[in-house]
Amino acid sequence: MTEKKYNLCFGMKVLNISQLPGGSFSHPNFAMDLWGSDKLVDFYFAQGNWKCTAGPWGNNTFFFVSCDKTGKAVPVHCADGKDRIVTLALTHSELKYVKTQVGRVYLDAEAMYEEGMKASPGQVITGNHIHLEIAEGIQTSKTYDRTLKVYRMKNELNPVLLMFVNDSFTTVKNTLGATFRHCKTAEYTEVLNGWRKENGKWYYYKKGKVLTGWQKLKWSKGVDWFYFDADGEMLTGMQYLPWKRKYSWYYLDDKTGAMLTGSLKMTCEFNQSGALTGGTKS
């Protein structure tokens, strides 16, 4: 059984953005502030699986890396179409209800962080919220950017471009004009197209479904005929196959599967009963 893949989704049940990346108040980098429902304390829930790798950093910042159920770092599917291992940095929790723990793996739909107003002395906080940042790779701290005059993770990414809204989990209240891609569930379903090698066997997908029977397809050497069995596996070698309801012998290249034509010199094998069992080019 293969491990589920997940989209990179916002983890709050209500998406209510109070400040976008590049905001005039305090975000010269790609940080974003999330207000949630603006009632009581909203939680940030795991969409997929996330391991808390470090914290608490400044203002109770905790770092979460995309992972499988065992805690091994794995990629998530981002809204730009690419798969990446990413780190979420969430800030300002006062740890009243969700006691975020370093080293713990938060499984899909588990509460892993909460809104808060935890701040450094003299820092102004714009209400009860979560300050969110994302970066590529495994991150466990931030460094001071002297140009932007802000602490930020290495390989920082823009949440507006990379994060989905999960329509089965999140209600959109306010995006401050930002446009996001949406998904039906946090689970990512890959729609396969083209050639794909699985367990040493070749298949050809079209809109997520394997092709069967005779198919004229493009490959690295041009365009040729190939044959796929009922399970979608590409066949090779000497095969007794149907064409318009009539069966004949065909030779499909041993390595590429492309149907061969013309004169061929072959070494054929016959079993003890005299039946032809196959053939290879000599």
VOBA-1610 file (N, C-alpha, C; in pm, whole numbers, padded with zeros to 5 digits, always signed):
BEGIN
Met+00085-00120+00000Met+00000+00000+00000Met+00088+00124+00000Thr+00066+00213-00093Thr+00148+00333-00103Thr+00103+00440-00005Glu+00197+00521+00038Glu+00169+00631+00131Glu+00089+00739+00059Lys-00010+00794+00127Lys-00088+00902+00068Lys-00001+01024+00045Lys-00032+01097-00060Lys+00032+01225-00085Lys-00067+01336-00054Tyr-00015+01452-00012Tyr-00104+01561+00028Tyr-00070+01691-00043Asn-00172+01774-00058Asn-00154+01910-00107Asn-00107+01998+00009Leu-00037+02105-00024Leu+00005+02203+00076Leu-00113+02298+00099Cys-00188+02273+00207Cys-00312+02347+00233Cys-00303+02432+00360Phe-00380+02540+00363Phe-00396+02615+00486Phe-00462+02525+00590Gly-00421+02540+00716Gly-00470+02451+00820Gly-00577+02509+00910Met-00628+02626+00879Met-00731+02686+00963Met-00868+02664+00900Lys-00969+02644+00985Lys-01103+02618+00934Lys-01166+02740+00870Val-01118+02857+00908Val-01162+02982+00845Val-01039+03057+00796Leu-01033+03084+00666Leu-00922+03161+00611Leu-00960+03308+00613Asn-00897+03381+00704Asn-00926+03522+00724Asn-00792+03593+00736Ile-00742+03646+00626Ile-00608+03703+00622Ile-00610+03848+00667Ser-00525+03878+00764Ser-00518+04016+00812Ser-00398+04091+00754Gln-00300+04016+00702Gln-00185+04080+00640Gln-00120+03984+00542Leu-00100+04029+00420Leu-00038+03949+00315Leu+00113+03968+00313Pro+00186+03882+00240Pro+00330+03907+00222Pro+00354+04046+00165Gly+00454+04113+00217Gly+00482+04249+00174Gly+00390+04351+00236Gly+00316+04311+00342Gly+00223+04402+00407Gly+00292+04524+00466Ser+00219+04632+00472Ser+00278+04760+00514Ser+00313+04764+00661Phe+00250+04676+00744Phe+00273+04686+00888Phe+00404+04621+00930Ser+00424+04493+00895Ser+00543+04426+00947Ser+00594+04312+00859His+00553+04305+00734His+00589+04191+00652His+00664+04229+00524Pro+00788+04267+00533Pro+00864+04295+00411Pro+00902+04167+00337Asn+00891+04051+00405Asn+00923+03923+00342Asn+00794+03853+00300Phe+00793+03718+00295Phe+00676+03644+00249Phe+00586+03596+00363Ala+00593+03660+00478Ala+00509+03621+00591Ala+00363+03660+00567Met+00273+03589+00638Met+00130+03614+00625Met+00065+03600+00762Asp-00032+03686+00794Asp-00104+03679+00921Asp-00243+03623+00900Leu-00281+03525+00984Leu-00411+03459+00974Leu-00492+03485+01099Trp-00609+03546+01083Trp-00697+03578+01196Trp-00794+03466+01231Gly-00822+03377+01137Gly-00920+03273+01163Gly-01061+03330+01168Ser-01148+03271+01250Ser-01288+03314+01258Ser-01304+03444+01334Asp-01196+03485+01405Asp-01197+03606+01488Asp-01290+03590+01609Lys-01315+03464+01648Lys-01395+03434+01767Lys-01315+03338+01854Leu-01292+03375+01979Leu-01214+03291+02070Leu-01078+03260+02010Val-01028+03135+02028Val-00896+03097+01978Val-00913+02991+01869Asp-00865+03021+01749Asp-00870+02924+01639Asp-00744+02839+01638Phe-00759+02715+01596Phe-00647+02622+01589Phe-00597+02609+01446Tyr-00470+02570+01432Tyr-00413+02534+01302Tyr-00403+02382+01299Phe-00471+02320+01202Phe-00479+02175+01193Phe-00384+02123+01085Ala-00328+02006+01110Ala-00243+01941+01010Ala-00328+01904+00889Gln-00283+01944+00772Gln-00342+01900+00646Gln-00235+01811+00583Gly-00250+01680+00600Gly-00139+01590+00572Gly-00069+01562+00704Asn+00056+01523+00700Asn+00132+01491+00821Asn+00250+01587+00836Trp+00269+01636+00958Trp+00373+01735+00984Trp+00448+01701+01112Lys+00582+01705+01106Lys+00664+01681+01224Lys+00717+01814+01277Cys+00697+01836+01406Cys+00751+01957+01469Cys+00900+01934+01492Thr+00982+02008+01422Thr+01127+01985+01425Thr+01202+02076+01523Ala+01143+02189+01560Ala+01215+02282+01647Ala+01118+02382+01709Gly+01160+02440+01823Gly+01083+02541+01891Gly+01095+02523+02043Pro+01047+02618+02122Pro+00996+02746+02072Pro+01109+02842+02039Trp+01099+02904+01925Trp+01190+03008+01882Trp+01127+03140+01924Gly+01169+03255+01872Gly+01113+03383+01913Gly+00962+03389+01900Asn+00894+03444+02002Asn+00748+03459+02005Asn+00675+03325+01991Asn+00737+03222+02050Asn+00678+03087+02046Asn+00659+03035+01903Thr+00761+03059+01821Thr+00760+03004+01686Thr+00799+02856+01691Phe+00719+02774+01623Phe+00752+02632+01607Phe+00762+02601+01459Phe+00850+02506+01428Phe+00877+02469+01289Phe+00823+02329+01262Phe+00753+02313+01149Phe+00688+02187+01113Phe+00730+02148+00971Val+00777+02025+00955Val+00823+01977+00824Val+00725+01874+00769Ser+00694+01882+00641Ser+00606+01785+00576Ser+00669+01646+00585Cys+00589+01546+00623Cys+00646+01413+00649Cys+00542+01304+00625Asp+00586+01178+00636Asp+00492+01067+00635Asp+00453+01035+00779Lys+00379+00928+00801Lys+00329+00897+00934Lys+00441+00861+01032Thr+00557+00823+00980Thr+00670+00787+01066Thr+00757+00907+01102Gly+00731+01021+01038Gly+00812+01140+01062Gly+00920+01164+00959Lys+00931+01076+00860Lys+01029+01095+00754Lys+00984+01208+00662Ala+01073+01302+00635Ala+01040+01416+00550Ala+01004+01370+00409Val+00888+01415+00359Val+00843+01382+00224Val+00785+01507+00159Pro+00781+01513+00026Pro+00727+01631-00042Pro+00575+01640-00030Val+00526+01763-00037Val+00383+01789-00054Val+00365+01853-00191His+00242+01844-00243His+00214+01901-00375His+00176+02047-00358Cys+00251+02135-00422Cys+00230+02279-00408Cys+00142+02332-00521Ala+00083+02448-00498Ala-00014+02505-00592Ala+00049+02546-00725Asp+00182+02554-00733Asp+00246+02584-00861Asp+00272+02458-00942Gly+00225+02343-00891Gly+00238+02217-00963Gly+00360+02135-00926Lys+00447+02189-00842Lys+00569+02117-00804Lys+00553+02050-00667Asp+00627+01941-00647Asp+00630+01872-00518Asp+00757+01910-00444Arg+00742+01948-00317Arg+00856+01993-00238Arg+00844+01945-00093Ile+00959+01922-00029Ile+00962+01912+00116Ile+00963+02056+00167Val+00869+02091+00253Val+00861+02229+00300Val+00852+02234+00452Thr+00889+02350+00506Thr+00877+02378+00649Thr+00778+02491+00670Leu+00683+02471+00762Leu+00595+02577+00808Leu+00652+02634+00937Ala+00657+02765+00947Ala+00692+02831+01073Ala+00569+02907+01121Leu+00517+02869+01238Leu+00397+02931+01293Leu+00433+03004+01422Thr+00381+03127+01436Thr+00425+03216+01544Thr+00307+03277+01620His+00330+03306+01748His+00244+03384+01839His+00155+03301+01933Ser+00158+03167+01923Ser+00078+03086+02015Ser+00119+03109+02160Glu+00020+03112+02248Glu+00047+03119+02393Glu+00037+02981+02457Leu+00016+02879+02374Leu+00019+02738+02417Leu-00080+02709+02529Lys-00197+02769+02521Lys-00298+02747+02624Lys-00376+02618+02603Tyr-00409+02591+02480Tyr-00495+02476+02449Tyr-00420+02367+02372Val-00347+02408+02270Val-00267+02313+02193Val-00123+02324+02241Lys-00077+02222+02311Lys+00059+02222+02366Lys+00154+02164+02262Thr+00193+02247+02166Thr+00280+02201+02058Thr+00408+02139+02114Gln+00444+02022+02062Gln+00558+01947+02114Gln+00661+01921+02004Val+00787+01956+02031Val+00896+01929+01938Val+00918+01778+01929Gly+00934+01728+01808Gly+00956+01586+01785Gly+00830+01508+01756Arg+00715+01567+01784Arg+00590+01496+01760Arg+00547+01506+01614Val+00489+01397+01563Val+00430+01396+01429Val+00281+01422+01443Tyr+00233+01528+01382Tyr+00091+01562+01383Tyr+00028+01505+01257Leu-00062+01410+01275Leu-00125+01342+01163Leu-00239+01425+01105Asp-00279+01392+00985Asp-00382+01466+00913Asp-00503+01494+01001Ala-00544+01621+01007Ala-00661+01672+01080Ala-00637+01692+01229Glu-00516+01668+01281Glu-00485+01695+01422Glu-00453+01842+01442Ala-00497+01900+01555Ala-00461+02037+01590Ala-00314+02040+01631Met-00236+02127+01568Met-00093+02130+01599Met-00043+02267+01648Tyr-00129+02369+01641Tyr-00088+02503+01684Tyr-00215+02584+01708Glu-00201+02701+01770Glu-00317+02786+01797Glu-00283+02934+01780Glu-00387+03013+01763Glu-00370+03159+01757Glu-00320+03211+01892Gly-00255+03325+01886Gly-00211+03387+02010Gly-00160+03527+01989Met-00109+03585+02098Met-00055+03722+02093Met+00082+03728+02160Lys+00151+03613+02165Lys+00283+03609+02224Lys+00376+03701+02146Ala+00441+03793+02216Ala+00525+03892+02149Ala+00647+03926+02231Ser+00749+03977+02162Ser+00868+04025+02230Ser+00836+04158+02297Pro+00911+04195+02401Pro+00888+04324+02468Pro+00890+04440+02369Gly+00787+04523+02374Gly+00780+04639+02287Gly+00722+04612+02149Gln+00697+04484+02118Gln+00643+04451+01987Gln+00492+04470+01986Val+00439+04527+01879Val+00296+04549+01866Val+00234+04432+01789Ile+00130+04370+01845Ile+00063+04257+01781Ile-00076+04302+01733Thr-00107+04271+01610Thr-00236+04312+01552Thr-00343+04208+01579Gly-00378+04190+01704Gly-00485+04098+01740Gly-00441+03953+01751Asn-00535+03869+01793Asn-00511+03726+01811Asn-00498+03661+01674His-00378+03609+01640His-00358+03555+01505His-00240+03458+01502Ile-00221+03396+01386Ile-00104+03314+01359Ile-00023+03379+01248His+00104+03398+01276His+00198+03449+01176His+00258+03328+01106Leu+00235+03316+00974Leu+00274+03198+00898Leu+00383+03231+00796Glu+00483+03143+00791Glu+00586+03150+00687Glu+00615+03009+00638Ile+00653+02994+00511Ile+00693+02864+00460Ile+00826+02876+00388Ala+00900+02765+00385Ala+01029+02763+00317Ala+01054+02622+00264Glu+01137+02613+00163Glu+01169+02483+00106Glu+01275+02412+00191Gly+01261+02281+00205Gly+01358+02203+00281Gly+01326+02198+00429Ile+01416+02136+00505Ile+01399+02122+00650Ile+01464+02242+00718Gln+01385+02322+00787Gln+01433+02443+00855Gln+01407+02431+01005Thr+01497+02482+01084Thr+01481+02476+01229Thr+01505+02610+01297Ser+01528+02717+01219Ser+01552+02849+01278Ser+01538+02955+01169Lys+01556+03080+01209Lys+01556+03191+01116Lys+01685+03270+01133Thr+01720+03344+01030Thr+01836+03433+01037Thr+01792+03575+01004Tyr+01869+03670+01053Tyr+01832+03810+01034Tyr+01872+03859+00896Asp+01777+03912+00822Asp+01801+03970+00691Asp+01825+04119+00710Arg+01951+04163+00690Arg+01986+04303+00716Arg+01924+04399+00613Thr+01891+04347+00496Thr+01830+04431+00393Thr+01684+04458+00425Leu+01610+04351+00455Leu+01467+04365+00486Leu+01442+04398+00632Lys+01545+04380+00714Lys+01536+04407+00858Lys+01427+04321+00924Val+01438+04190+00897Val+01342+04096+00952Val+01408+03958+00962Tyr+01366+03878+01059Tyr+01412+03740+01068Tyr+01330+03655+00972Arg+01398+03568+00898Arg+01329+03484+00801Arg+01403+03351+00783Met+01331+03250+00735Met+01394+03122+00706Met+01470+03128+00574Lys+01566+03040+00557Lys+01634+03026+00429Lys+01538+02962+00329Asn+01559+02990+00202Asn+01476+02934+00094Asn+01328+02963+00114Glu+01298+03085+00157Glu+01160+03124+00186Glu+01075+03121+00059Leu+00948+03082+00075Leu+00854+03072-00035Leu+00731+03159-00007Asn+00661+03195-00113Asn+00543+03282-00099Asn+00417+03195-00081Pro+00350+03201+00034Pro+00229+03120+00057Pro+00119+03144-00045Val+00109+03267-00096Val+00004+03300-00193Val+00020+03216-00319Leu+00142+03187-00357Leu+00169+03112-00479Leu+00173+02961-00457Leu+00198+02918-00332Leu+00225+02777-00306Leu+00115+02703-00232Met+00024+02773-00163Met-00071+02704-00076Met-00211+02696-00137Phe-00275+02580-00113Phe-00413+02557-00158Phe-00512+02593-00047Val-00636+02618-00089Val-00749+02623+00003Val-00824+02491-00013Asn-00834+02414+00094Asn-00905+02286+00093Asn-01054+02312+00114Asp-01131+02300+00007Asp-01274+02334+00013Asp-01354+02243+00105Ser-01304+02123+00133Ser-01377+02032+00223Ser-01347+02063+00370Phe-01256+02156+00395Phe-01216+02185+00533Phe-01223+02334+00568Thr-01186+02419+00475Thr-01170+02562+00503Thr-01278+02648+00436Thr-01331+02742+00512Thr-01423+02843+00461Thr-01347+02973+00444Val-01358+03036+00329Val-01287+03160+00302Val-01368+03279+00350Lys-01310+03360+00439Lys-01376+03479+00490Lys-01319+03606+00427Asn-01186+03613+00419Asn-01123+03734+00364Asn-00982+03700+00318Thr-00949+03731+00192Thr-00814+03706+00142Thr-00740+03836+00108Leu-00801+03949+00140Leu-00743+04080+00108Leu-00713+04093-00041Gly-00793+04027-00123Gly-00777+04038-00268Gly-00687+03933-00330Ala-00619+03854-00249Ala-00531+03750-00303Ala-00615+03635-00359Thr-00566+03574-00466Thr-00634+03462-00530Thr-00556+03333-00503Phe-00626+03229-00460Phe-00562+03102-00429Phe-00621+02991-00514Arg-00539+02888-00536Arg-00592+02767-00600Arg-00666+02686-00495His-00769+02614-00538His-00850+02534-00446His-00834+02386-00479Cys-00855+02302-00378Cys-00857+02158-00397Cys-00977+02102-00321Lys-01024+01984-00361Lys-01143+01926-00300Lys-01112+01861-00166Thr-00992+01804-00152Thr-00949+01742-00027Thr-00800+01769-00009Ala-00752+01748+00113Ala-00610+01765+00138Ala-00529+01658+00066Glu-00588+01542+00047Glu-00518+01433-00020Glu-00497+01467-00167Tyr-00375+01445-00214Tyr-00341+01476-00353Tyr-00355+01351-00439Thr-00434+01361-00544Thr-00449+01253-00639Thr-00379+01292-00768Glu-00274+01221-00800Glu-00195+01254-00919Glu-00265+01202-01044Val-00283+01288-01142Val-00340+01248-01271Val-00225+01218-01365Leu-00204+01090-01392Leu-00090+01049-01472Leu-00118+01062-01621Asn-00015+01100-01695Asn-00023+01107-01840Asn+00111+01063-01897Gly+00107+00987-02006Gly+00229+00948-02074Gly+00291+00820-02021Trp+00415+00798-02061Trp+00487+00676-02025Trp+00524+00675-01877Arg+00513+00557-01814Arg+00549+00543-01673Arg+00598+00400-01648Lys+00714+00389-01583Lys+00770+00258-01549Lys+00738+00226-01404Glu+00672+00113-01382Glu+00632+00072-01248Glu+00675-00073-01225Asn+00757-00093-01122Asn+00806-00228-01089Asn+00869-00297-01209Gly+00945-00221-01287Gly+01017-00275-01401Gly+00933-00294-01526Lys+00806-00256-01523Lys+00718-00273-01638Lys+00670-00136-01687Trp+00648-00126-01820Trp+00609+00001-01880Trp+00458+00008-01902Tyr+00402+00126-01873Tyr+00260+00154-01893Tyr+00248+00290-01961Tyr+00133+00314-02022Tyr+00107+00446-02080Tyr-00028+00496-02026Tyr-00023+00616-01964Tyr-00143+00672-01903Tyr-00200+00787-01986Lys-00331+00795-01987Lys-00399+00909-02047Lys-00508+00955-01951Lys-00491+01075-01899Lys-00583+01132-01800Lys-00605+01037-01682Gly-00495+00977-01636Gly-00499+00894-01517Gly-00535+00748-01538Lys-00567+00709-01661Lys-00605+00571-01689Lys-00504+00507-01783Val-00473+00377-01757Val-00379+00307-01843Val-00446+00269-01975Leu-00368+00276-02082Leu-00418+00234-02212Leu-00399+00084-02228Thr-00486+00020-02305Thr-00476-00122-02333Thr-00490-00145-02483Gly-00449-00267-02527Gly-00460-00302-02668Gly-00355-00232-02753Trp-00381-00225-02883Trp-00288-00158-02975Trp-00297-00006-02959Gln-00181+00058-02952Gln-00176+00204-02940Gln-00061+00257-03023Lys-00088+00358-03103Lys+00018+00426-03178Lys+00063+00546-03098Leu+00187+00541-03049Leu+00232+00639-02950Leu+00368+00700-02986Lys+00386+00820-02939Lys+00514+00889-02954Lys+00608+00846-02843Trp+00734+00823-02877Trp+00837+00794-02777Trp+00968+00854-02825Ser+01079+00824-02757Ser+01205+00893-02785Ser+01258+00868-02926Lys+01217+00759-02991Lys+01267+00727-03125Lys+01168+00761-03236Gly+01058+00824-03201Gly+00960+00862-03301Gly+00820+00820-03263Val+00745+00764-03360Val+00608+00719-03337Val+00597+00574-03385Asp+00547+00484-03298Asp+00535+00342-03333Asp+00412+00282-03268Trp+00382+00159-03314Trp+00273+00084-03253Trp+00325+00003-03135Phe+00245+00001-03028Phe+00277-00076-02907Phe+00151-00153-02868Tyr+00172-00261-02792Tyr+00055-00336-02744Tyr+00061-00349-02593Phe-00054-00322-02529Phe-00066-00329-02384Phe-00173-00431-02347Asp-00143-00516-02248Asp-00242-00619-02211Asp-00357-00558-02132Ala-00447-00643-02081Ala-00567-00594-02012Ala-00536-00514-01887Asp-00418-00536-01827Asp-00377-00461-01708Asp-00298-00335-01743Gly-00273-00313-01873Gly-00199-00195-01916Gly-00051-00216-01931Glu-00002-00340-01908Glu+00141-00367-01919Glu+00183-00377-02065Met+00290-00307-02103Met+00341-00313-02240Met+00406-00450-02264Leu+00370-00514-02375Leu+00425-00644-02408Leu+00548-00631-02498Thr+00635-00732-02493Thr+00754-00736-02577Thr+00769-00876-02634Gly+00856-00890-02735Gly+00886-01020-02794Gly+00778-01070-02888Met+00785-01200-02920Met+00688-01261-03009Met+00554-01277-02938Gln+00447-01224-02999Gln+00315-01227-02937Gln+00208-01261-03041Tyr+00111-01342-03000Tyr-00003-01377-03086Tyr-00119-01286-03046Leu-00145-01183-03130Leu-00233-01074-03088Leu-00344-01049-03189Pro-00452-00991-03141Pro-00564-00960-03232Pro-00546-00826-03303Trp-00592-00821-03426Trp-00604-00695-03498Trp-00734-00701-03577Lys-00828-00619-03540Lys-00962-00620-03601Lys-01021-00762-03596Arg-01014-00821-03476Arg-01073-00951-03445Arg-01000-01070-03508Lys-00892-01046-03578Lys-00815-01154-03638Lys-00679-01163-03570Tyr-00644-01284-03526Tyr-00517-01304-03455Tyr-00404-01336-03552Ser-00287-01280-03524Ser-00166-01306-03603Ser-00046-01295-03509Trp+00068-01344-03560Trp+00192-01329-03483Trp+00255-01193-03513Tyr+00299-01125-03405Tyr+00367-00997-03416Tyr+00495-01003-03334Tyr+00593-00921-03377Tyr+00716-00913-03297Tyr+00729-00771-03243Leu+00733-00761-03109Leu+00749-00633-03038Leu+00889-00631-02981Asp+00965-00530-03015Asp+01106-00523-02977Asp+01126-00561-02831Asp+01227-00647-02807Asp+01251-00699-02672Asp+01275-00589-02568Lys+01337-00478-02610Lys+01373-00373-02517Lys+01273-00257-02517Thr+01230-00215-02636Thr+01147-00094-02644Thr+00997-00123-02653Gly+00959-00243-02698Gly+00818-00275-02714Gly+00759-00230-02845Ala+00836-00156-02927Ala+00785-00107-03055Ala+00764-00223-03151Met+00653-00222-03224Met+00625-00327-03323Met+00723-00314-03439Leu+00783-00428-03478Leu+00879-00429-03588Leu+00814-00482-03715Thr+00861-00433-03830Thr+00809-00476-03961Thr+00926-00511-04051Gly+00897-00568-04165Gly+01001-00601-04262Gly+01064-00736-04232Ser+01182-00761-04291Ser+01252-00889-04274Ser+01333-00889-04146Leu+01317-00996-04067Leu+01390-01010-03941Leu+01453-01147-03932Lys+01578-01153-03891Lys+01642-01281-03860Lys+01624-01306-03711Met+01565-01421-03677Met+01530-01448-03540Met+01574-01588-03499Thr+01604-01603-03372Thr+01626-01733-03313Thr+01500-01767-03236Cys+01429-01871-03279Cys+01302-01906-03217Cys+01319-02025-03123Glu+01237-02028-03020Glu+01240-02136-02924Glu+01110-02214-02929Phe+01122-02349-02921Phe+01006-02436-02921Phe+01014-02526-02800Asn+00901-02554-02734Asn+00904-02643-02618Asn+00904-02789-02661Gln+00900-02881-02565Gln+00911-03023-02596Gln+00796-03076-02680Ser+00682-03008-02674Ser+00568-03050-02756Ser+00574-02992-02896Gly+00677-02910-02922Gly+00694-02851-03053Gly+00628-02716-03070Ala+00563-02665-02967Ala+00496-02536-02977Ala+00596-02421-02969Leu+00571-02318-03048Leu+00653-02199-03045Leu+00631-02125-02914Thr+00738-02098-02844Thr+00725-02030-02715Thr+00771-01885-02719Gly+00839-01846-02822Gly+00884-01707-02829Gly+01000-01694-02924Gly+01057-01577-02935Gly+01168-01556-03023Gly+01244-01430-02990Thr+01369-01425-03025Thr+01449-01304-03006Thr+01529-01279-03131Lys+01561-01156-03157Lys+01642-01125-03273Lys+01782-01183-03256Ser+01840-01233-03364Ser+01976-01288-03358Ser+02076-01181-03396
//
